[in-house]
Amino acid sequence: MKISTEISSAAKHVGEVRAVELVAAAGFDAYDFSMFAMAPVDWKTGTVKESDHPLANAGYAAFAKEIAHVAKECGLVCNQSHAPFPSRGPLIPYLYRAIECTAIAGGDVCVIHPDNNKSAEENAEMYAPLLEFAKGCGVRIATENMWNWDREKNEALPAACSHHEDFLRHLLALDDPAFVACLDIGHAEMRGLGTTAVDMIRTLGPRLAALHVHDNDRHLDSHAIPFSMQIDFAAVAAALREVGYTGYVTLESERHLASYTPDTVAAGLAEMAAAARRLGAMIEG
């Protein structure tokens, strides 16, 4: 089973191009093209902030081509990408840009968040034109299980796709083979959502095309390296094997690299690759 990781956490230390090189050197087979820098959000106003990042400007396509070229030279492929969020208002045009960049990088799936507070039918209205554009680019769109937060109870609150039944409703609202599921294993295990990663996997079945893998204490969204906290990855692996999952093991354990430096980030990526390989072997049985 092949392994991948998001590149945003390493890019914070060394930039995207060097991050791809280090991901390859660490032993990953692929990379998740993280595009959050494409549309940095001012969360107080809900607007997109100005940025000099290449993805945020007219040279975004050339930058995506550069990353794709470097990855190819390193023997990496882009298995999936992650569009900026939240998926509403001023960010909608950037979702089309993210799909375009996914196609340039050779990615199969672009993960686009649902609007946390909308129903499956309402989110389908947002996804439908994006999906037509994506299919024209040869890219599938994956929706993802999200969460809100209850400050009084200090635990997660339901959001779009946060429960396995609602996740399936979102997929069925469009019912298109190019509209698939990216299961965020950490989100599924947060207290207050009434589900588990195993419930998600069994419900999504063949519609499950991508993963965001990280660990937590089954309370907070920690985005820690697998096998470092409390998620039962043996049960997760067994469920993935049960439904015949054949996609990549893609880490979204970005907080693991938070304490590293540009000089030591390679060691952190090697630790992540080892954890991903361990999980892949468990899934294979």
C-alpha positions as semicolon CSV with decimal commas, in nm:
position;residue;x (nm);y (nm);z (nm)
1;M;0,000;0,000;0,000
2;K;0,144;0,335;-0,104
3;I;0,190;0,626;0,136
4;S;0,157;1,001;0,103
5;T;0,156;1,315;0,317
6;E;0,040;1,672;0,300
7;I;0,320;1,918;0,223
8;S;0,192;2,231;0,396
9;S;0,358;2,158;0,732
10;A;0,700;2,101;0,577
11;A;0,650;2,397;0,343
12;K;0,618;2,627;0,643
13;H;0,983;2,547;0,715
14;V;1,134;2,512;0,368
15;G;0,878;2,607;0,101
16;E;0,674;2,375;-0,121
17;V;0,945;2,283;-0,371
18;R;1,195;2,177;-0,107
19;A;0,914;2,009;0,088
20;V;0,843;1,781;-0,208
21;E;1,210;1,687;-0,226
22;L;1,222;1,606;0,145
23;V;0,898;1,407;0,130
24;A;1,055;1,191;-0,141
25;A;1,378;1,150;0,053
26;A;1,179;1,041;0,360
27;G;1,039;0,746;0,166
28;F;0,689;0,857;0,071
29;D;0,543;0,745;-0,261
30;A;0,328;1,052;-0,317
31;Y;0,234;1,394;-0,186
32;D;-0,091;1,571;-0,102
33;F;-0,072;1,911;-0,273
34;S;-0,181;2,150;0,005
35;M;-0,313;2,481;-0,133
36;F;-0,409;2,678;0,177
37;A;-0,160;2,951;0,081
38;M;-0,366;3,007;-0,233
39;A;-0,631;3,199;-0,040
40;P;-0,526;3,297;0,315
41;V;-0,839;3,384;0,510
42;D;-0,905;3,661;0,758
43;W;-1,132;3,458;0,985
44;K;-1,271;3,771;1,156
45;T;-1,401;3,923;0,833
46;G;-1,435;3,612;0,616
47;T;-1,232;3,777;0,341
48;V;-0,927;3,659;0,150
49;K;-0,610;3,842;0,250
50;E;-0,354;3,966;0,000
51;S;-0,053;3,737;-0,035
52;D;0,266;3,722;-0,236
53;H;0,258;3,343;-0,247
54;P;0,278;3,211;-0,608
55;L;-0,044;3,012;-0,568
56;A;-0,229;3,330;-0,473
57;N;-0,125;3,521;-0,783
58;A;-0,126;3,508;-1,162
59;G;0,168;3,266;-1,171
60;Y;-0,019;2,988;-0,990
61;A;-0,023;2,751;-1,289
62;A;0,350;2,790;-1,351
63;F;0,417;2,723;-0,983
64;A;0,203;2,408;-0,992
65;K;0,399;2,294;-1,299
66;E;0,727;2,355;-1,115
67;I;0,615;2,144;-0,821
68;A;0,499;1,870;-1,058
69;H;0,834;1,874;-1,237
70;V;1,033;1,853;-0,913
71;A;0,810;1,571;-0,788
72;K;0,859;1,375;-1,109
73;E;1,237;1,417;-1,083
74;C;1,214;1,278;-0,729
75;G;0,993;0,984;-0,827
76;L;0,683;1,120;-0,649
77;V;0,328;1,147;-0,777
78;C;0,049;1,373;-0,657
79;N;-0,222;1,140;-0,532
80;Q;-0,453;1,412;-0,405
81;S;-0,476;1,779;-0,317
82;H;-0,647;1,998;-0,060
83;A;-0,827;2,315;-0,168
84;P;-0,839;2,624;0,056
85;F;-1,139;2,668;0,283
86;P;-1,407;2,761;0,396
87;S;-1,599;2,666;0,083
88;R;-1,820;2,972;0,054
89;G;-1,833;3,333;-0,055
90;P;-1,505;3,486;-0,172
91;L;-1,322;3,153;-0,170
92;I;-1,539;2,984;-0,433
93;P;-1,328;3,111;-0,730
94;Y;-1,018;2,968;-0,564
95;L;-1,177;2,622;-0,554
96;Y;-1,176;2,621;-0,934
97;R;-0,811;2,730;-0,926
98;A;-0,733;2,445;-0,684
99;I;-0,893;2,193;-0,919
100;E;-0,689;2,333;-1,208
101;C;-0,368;2,305;-1,007
102;T;-0,459;1,949;-0,909
103;A;-0,487;1,858;-1,277
104;I;-0,154;2,027;-1,355
105;A;0,012;1,827;-1,077
106;G;-0,143;1,504;-1,207
107;G;-0,357;1,454;-0,897
108;D;-0,658;1,225;-0,899
109;V;-0,865;1,377;-0,618
110;C;-0,912;1,735;-0,495
111;V;-1,046;1,751;-0,139
112;I;-1,293;2,037;-0,104
113;H;-1,460;2,093;0,231
114;P;-1,836;2,113;0,252
115;D;-1,985;2,420;0,416
116;N;-1,997;2,311;0,780
117;N;-2,344;2,448;0,844
118;K;-2,528;2,343;0,528
119;S;-2,732;2,034;0,452
120;A;-2,640;1,771;0,198
121;E;-2,878;1,924;-0,053
122;E;-2,745;2,277;0,002
123;N;-2,385;2,162;-0,030
124;A;-2,476;1,972;-0,346
125;E;-2,570;2,305;-0,504
126;M;-2,221;2,434;-0,426
127;Y;-2,046;2,119;-0,546
128;A;-2,239;2,063;-0,871
129;P;-2,070;2,329;-1,089
130;L;-1,732;2,252;-0,934
131;L;-1,779;1,885;-1,018
132;E;-1,855;1,957;-1,382
133;F;-1,539;2,167;-1,402
134;A;-1,338;1,898;-1,224
135;K;-1,456;1,624;-1,460
136;G;-1,344;1,837;-1,751
137;C;-1,000;1,849;-1,588
138;G;-0,989;1,474;-1,524
139;V;-1,010;1,525;-1,147
140;R;-1,249;1,383;-0,890
141;I;-1,379;1,588;-0,596
142;A;-1,379;1,447;-0,245
143;T;-1,591;1,590;0,033
144;E;-1,470;1,552;0,391
145;N;-1,619;1,499;0,737
146;M;-1,609;1,823;0,936
147;W;-1,687;1,946;1,290
148;N;-1,803;2,248;1,486
149;W;-1,727;2,321;1,851
150;D;-1,945;2,346;2,162
151;R;-1,760;2,577;2,402
152;E;-1,991;2,500;2,693
153;K;-1,951;2,122;2,666
154;N;-1,590;2,150;2,542
155;E;-1,646;1,898;2,268
156;A;-1,721;1,876;1,898
157;L;-2,062;1,962;1,756
158;P;-2,211;1,809;1,442
159;A;-2,129;1,965;1,107
160;A;-2,154;1,862;0,744
161;C;-2,053;1,497;0,698
162;S;-1,956;1,467;1,067
163;H;-2,179;1,161;1,117
164;H;-2,148;0,859;0,890
165;E;-2,512;0,877;0,783
166;D;-2,487;1,245;0,691
167;F;-2,161;1,179;0,506
168;L;-2,339;0,921;0,290
169;R;-2,631;1,163;0,236
170;H;-2,387;1,420;0,099
171;L;-2,248;1,169;-0,149
172;L;-2,591;1,050;-0,257
173;A;-2,712;1,407;-0,309
174;L;-2,499;1,416;-0,626
175;D;-2,455;1,040;-0,675
176;D;-2,175;1,079;-0,928
177;P;-1,871;0,847;-0,946
178;A;-1,650;1,156;-0,966
179;F;-1,781;1,276;-0,627
180;V;-1,616;1,067;-0,356
181;A;-1,527;1,061;0,014
182;C;-1,211;1,165;0,190
183;L;-1,233;1,027;0,542
184;D;-1,055;1,235;0,803
185;I;-0,984;0,967;1,063
186;G;-0,903;1,215;1,339
187;H;-1,224;1,415;1,289
188;A;-1,430;1,094;1,302
189;E;-1,292;1,010;1,645
190;M;-1,370;1,345;1,815
191;R;-1,599;1,331;2,117
192;G;-1,949;1,460;2,058
193;L;-2,002;1,352;1,698
194;G;-2,162;1,013;1,766
195;T;-1,954;0,815;1,522
196;T;-1,616;0,649;1,477
197;A;-1,371;0,603;1,193
198;V;-1,480;0,238;1,169
199;D;-1,847;0,340;1,138
200;M;-1,748;0,585;0,867
201;I;-1,545;0,331;0,670
202;R;-1,817;0,066;0,676
203;T;-2,086;0,316;0,573
204;L;-1,885;0,480;0,294
205;G;-1,755;0,151;0,154
206;P;-1,657;0,179;-0,215
207;R;-1,722;0,555;-0,214
208;L;-1,417;0,600;0,010
209;A;-1,136;0,716;-0,219
210;A;-0,899;0,913;0,005
211;L;-0,783;0,949;0,363
212;H;-0,655;1,214;0,599
213;V;-0,470;1,014;0,864
214;H;-0,372;1,155;1,201
215;D;-0,406;1,071;1,570
216;N;-0,576;1,240;1,864
217;D;-0,699;1,183;2,220
218;R;-1,051;1,113;2,087
219;H;-1,148;1,460;2,207
220;L;-0,949;1,735;2,034
221;D;-0,844;1,769;1,670
222;S;-0,475;1,715;1,743
223;H;-0,344;1,619;1,397
224;A;-0,068;1,416;1,562
225;I;0,139;1,141;1,405
226;P;-0,039;0,801;1,399
227;F;0,026;0,568;1,694
228;S;0,114;0,857;1,926
229;M;-0,224;0,906;2,096
230;Q;-0,548;0,711;2,145
231;I;-0,707;0,618;1,811
232;D;-0,732;0,241;1,762
233;F;-0,554;0,205;1,429
234;A;-0,577;-0,173;1,441
235;A;-0,957;-0,141;1,418
236;V;-0,925;0,126;1,149
237;A;-0,692;-0,094;0,944
238;A;-0,922;-0,393;0,978
239;A;-1,221;-0,189;0,859
240;L;-1,029;-0,053;0,560
241;R;-0,928;-0,408;0,469
242;E;-1,287;-0,523;0,515
243;V;-1,422;-0,273;0,258
244;G;-1,135;-0,335;0,017
245;Y;-0,978;0,010;0,037
246;T;-0,701;0,038;-0,222
247;G;-0,619;0,409;-0,204
248;Y;-0,319;0,578;-0,046
249;V;-0,243;0,612;0,322
250;T;-0,220;0,992;0,328
251;L;-0,106;1,161;0,646
252;E;-0,244;1,493;0,765
253;S;-0,029;1,496;1,078
254;E;0,094;1,851;1,030
255;R;0,137;1,932;1,399
256;H;0,409;1,668;1,422
257;L;0,644;1,903;1,240
258;A;0,553;2,216;1,439
259;S;0,854;2,190;1,671
260;Y;1,103;2,104;1,398
261;T;1,332;2,349;1,218
262;P;1,440;2,377;0,855
263;D;1,749;2,176;0,949
264;T;1,560;1,897;1,126
265;V;1,232;1,871;0,934
266;A;1,373;1,581;0,729
267;A;1,394;1,371;1,046
268;G;1,033;1,450;1,130
269;L;0,920;1,347;0,783
270;A;1,110;1,020;0,816
271;E;0,920;0,949;1,139
272;M;0,594;1,021;0,960
273;A;0,682;0,793;0,670
274;A;0,760;0,510;0,913
275;A;0,420;0,554;1,081
276;A;0,244;0,556;0,744
277;R;0,426;0,240;0,635
278;R;0,329;0,072;0,960
279;L;-0,039;0,154;0,902
280;G;-0,018;0,045;0,540
281;A;0,119;-0,291;0,646
282;M;-0,164;-0,329;0,896
283;I;-0,423;-0,257;0,627
284;E;-0,263;-0,514;0,398
285;G;-0,281;-0,763;0,683
